């Protein structure tokens, strides 16, 4: 009789555990759904703003380039596709913030404090990367390629091609400029230090070169322009880690003396 009661109790506990796990999974799915919904709302808001002001900002971003469209339907298609791509790019910081809110309960306090304190820097670096691409990489690479093509061809640039090239030479740099934050986070959780980065420098440069080949337009001139800030960011990250390690050592020494 006691064995039967014990078996019944075990089954009840197992069922309660399964119910708790199911409730936890449902809660996580609801939180994930909220992240997706908020991200979609952010993209939609940016889309409306960009689409409504396209006649104002497009003459500015085209920088006097000779651009054509091949038909009436291409105009509206171009506006929609461009507004969608730009709104997605501008929504990235907000999407990252929503994802961080979703992951926050599963992070330890140290990781939460680091990410929270890094959010302003991440936003600043993203904007700095986009501006670097817009004011430096895009005009230099675009007019370089156009002038090279005009030696042998009558170059005709459509609106779609121009905006694709513009986005390719701006938005990726907003992500690339997050490199110092990523490296500092890896150092913060103990997976990376300045000595490892110095020893792996040549391999890191090779990886950066591969990344450059994937995101930059296919010409050596643009590759050099793109690779330079990536190398600078890597070296700056080493300096930041050294400074952080030095502060930690001084703090540890003071605590030991006390």
C-alpha positions, 0 to 999 in steps of 0.5 A: 500500500505504501509503495503504491502511495509512493508511486502516486506521489512520484507521478504527481511530482513528475506531472507538476515538474512537466507542467512547470517546464511547459509553463516556463517554455510558454512564458519564454515563447510569449517573451520572444513573441513580444521581442518580435512584435516590438522589433516589427513595430520599430521597423514599421515606424522607421519605414513610415518616416523614411517613405514619407520623407523620401523626396527630401532625403534622396537628393541629399544621399545621391550627392549629385550622382547621375541616376536613372529609373527604367520605368514608372513601376520601378519608382514605387518599387525603389521607394519601397525597397529602399525604405524597407532596407534603411528602416531595417538598418536604423532599427538594428540598435532597437532590435539589439536592445529588445533582444538584450531585454529578452536575455537579461533574466538569464544573464548574471549580474556582471554581464547585465551591468556590462551590457547595460553600461555599453549600450550608449557606446554601442549606439555611438559606434554604430552611428560612427560606422554608418557615417564613416561608410557614408562620408568616406567609403561610399563616395571614394569607392563609388566615384572611383569605380564610375571613373574607371568604368567611364574609360571604356563604357557609357556608365548608366546607374539605376536607382536600385543599383545606387542604393544597393551600393550605398547600403552595402558601403554604410550599414555593415560599418555600423556593425563592424564598429562594434568590434571593441565592444565585443572584444571588451565583453569577451575580456570581461567574462575572461575569454580574452586578454591583451596577450592573446590578442597580440599573439593572434594578431596576424590571424585576426588581420587575416580574418578581418581581410576576409570580412572586408572581401565579403562586405566591401565592393570588389576593388583593391582601393575600397578594400584598403579603405575598409580594412584600415579602420578595422585594424585600428579598431582591433588595436584600440581594443588591445589598448582598452583591454590593457587599461582595464587590466591595469585598473583591475590590478591596481584595485586588487593591490589596494584591496590586498593592502587594506 
